[in-house]
Amino acid sequence: MKIKIIFRITHLILICFLAIINYYNFAVIVYTSNRDGKSLNTAEQFLSHFCHRMPSRTIWISEIPMGLCSRCSGIYLSLLSTLFLSFIQQDVFKRKNLKYAIVLLLPLIIDGTLQFIGPYTSSNIIRLTTGLLFGFSLGYLIIYFTTSKNIRSLYENF
């Protein structure tokens, strides 16, 4: 019972942290349009720890770039959504879905690798989509491997 409470508190802390990242990602647009330099500087410094923030790989809204690149925006947004939904509804994650979660990691890995090693350059829509899939899958894996019944089965298999 104690381990379940520890995992729930850890998930809640992670959800809060991801909510802050997503808040600043969108707040950069507001700070820029309102010319709030101090808040903008704070947001940009914070976000620089989590993303390369290249303007050419960023979604622009009203001619203002978001705080994170397209891929990271997708990852952090879907990771937050997945963890939040799983915090509310805990029985979503079952072992039979584990293989699908692993498969959903592949598009980002393939796209990122191809872009890194070759002349291929993906679009921001592809980066956002692969980021959303990756974040969902990562959230699923985090929840799956930190639920008490799955932790017990992992220890039993070793």
N, C-alpha and C positions, 0 to 999 in steps of 0.2 A: 504494500500500500504506500509506503514511504517513497519508493522509487517512482511510482506513478505520479505522486504529487510533485516530486522534483522535476520530472520530465514536463509536466504541465506548466510549472513555473518557468522552466527554461524555454518552452515554446512561447509562452506569453512575452518573455523578455525579447526573444528573437523577433516576434511579431512587432513589438514596439520599435525595435531598432530598424527593422525594414520599413515600418511606417514613416520613420524620420527620414530615411534615405529617399523614399518615394515623395514625401512632402517637399523636400528640398529640390528634387528633380523638377517638379512642376513650379515651385515657388520662384525659381530662377527667372522664369518668364515674367512673373508678376513684379519681382524686384527690378528687373531690367526695364520693363515698361514704365514703372513708377519712379525710375531713376533713384532707387534706394541703394546707394553705393555700399553702405556699411553692411546691410543685410545680404546684399549680393555677394560681397567679398566673403562673408562668413559661410554662405551656402556653397560657394565655389571651392573654398578651402576644404570644407567637409567632404564634398563630393569627389575631390581630387584623390582621396584615399581609396576610392572604390571603382574608379574608371579612368581611362586615358583621356576621355572627353574631347576627342578630335572633332572639330566642327564639321568636317566633311562626312562624318559618320553619325551625325546627330540629326534628330528630327527637329525641324524648325516650325514654329507656330507663330504666325504673324511676324515673320522675318526676325524672330528671336529664337536662338537655339535652346533646347532643353538642357538641363544640367548634366545629363548622362548621355552616352552614345546610344544608338538604337538598340544594340544587342543587350547592353546592361540595363536599359530601361525595361526591356522585355523580361529579362531574368528577374530583376528585383520586383517588378510589378506582379508577375505570376507566382513568384516564390511567396510574396506577402499574401496574395489571394489564396493560394493553396494551404499555407499554414493557418491562415485565419479560418478558412472553411473547415479544415480538419480539427481546429480547436473547438469549433461549435459542434460538428458532427464527427465523432471519433471513429465510427465503425466503417468508414469508407475504404480503408486500406486493408486489402486482403492479399495473401501470398500469390494468388493466381494472377494478380495484376502486376506483379513485380517485373515480369519480362517486358511488359509494355512500357513501363517507366524507364527501363534501361534502353529500350529501342528509341525512346523520345530524346535521349541524350545525343544520339548519333547525328542528327542534322546539323547541330551547332558544331560538333567536333569536325565533321566533314567540311562544312562551309569555312570554318576558321582555318583548318589545315590547308585547304586548297588556296585560300586567300594568302596565307603566309608563305607557301612554298612556290606559288606560281604567279603568272600574270593575271589570274582571275581576280576580279573585284566584285563582290556581291553588292546588291543594292540595300538601301536602308530598310526597305520592306522585308527583304529576306533576312537581314540581321535581326529585325524586330521579331519576326515570326520564329526564327530559330531560338532566339532568346526567350520568348514566351514558352515554347515547348521545353526548353532546357530548365527554366525556372520551375515550371509545373512538375517536371520529372524529379528535379532535385528536392523540391518540397515533399513530394510523395516519398522519396527514399528517406529523407530525414525523419518524417513521421513514421514510416514503416519500421525503420531500424531503432526507433526510440520508444516504441510502445512496449509496455512491459511484457506482454505475451510473446512478442517477437524477439525480445532480448533473451527471454528464457529459452526459446527454441534455438537461438544462435549458440548459446552456451552448451546446450545439450548436444548439438551437432559436432562440437569440437572435442 
